[in-house]
Amino acid sequence: MKIELSLLFFVEAIGTIAFASSGAMVAIKKQLDLLGVIVLGVTTAVGGGMLRDIIIGNVPPALFKDPVYVLLAFITVMLLFITVRMNQKFLSGRHMETFEKVMNIFDAIGLGAFTVVGIDTAILAGYGNYHFLIIFLGVITGVGGGILRDIMAGQTPYVLKKHIYACASIAGAILYAGLMNHINPDIAMLAGAAAVIIIRLLATRFCWNLPTAVKKQ
């Protein structure tokens, strides 16, 4: 059990770092000040879990009861802010390209982890028989922080327009919910997370996007 918890914490930590970094980079590119960078970075990392907890009535949300992920997100944001501040060339060239590739992998892992953790939290709260609810909570845990980030940054949420992002979370959540009563729950959880990660990475690699009503020229 301790090994499982340690692994889960490690995976969630990777996701927290990736999400915090993505939020901080959006703020930095928008030329927000230090407080703005911190707010967007931390919100991206823990916002999805906060929305989930509010929906199921787990108040105050877990991030206020055990702020370990808030602290990790804060440290990540500060390190990134200092790095960019001290090295302005970081925002261009091969450094940024390498950073984005690494963060994309971390982001996929985090999305998969947060999706299944959201479902698991809903199940532990007693909602295991409400499949639509737990799937929704899994997805909102995975993508909610990014939606809040983009709204605060004044732009169309990334999950609504780019690279099968929310759809990857939905697919993994459905898989986990569909398997959990038929096979070992731990295996079902791993399968759901793996599905999210694989779909997300493939979508990025091959630039998969859902069709739009207006064809792009």
Salt bridges, closest charged atoms under 4 A:
ASP53 OD1 - ARG52 NE 3.09
GLU97 OE2 - LYS101 NZ 3.60
GLU100 OE2 - LYS29 NZ 3.73
ASP107 OD2 - ARG200 NE 3.76
ASP150 OD1 - ARG149 NE 2.82
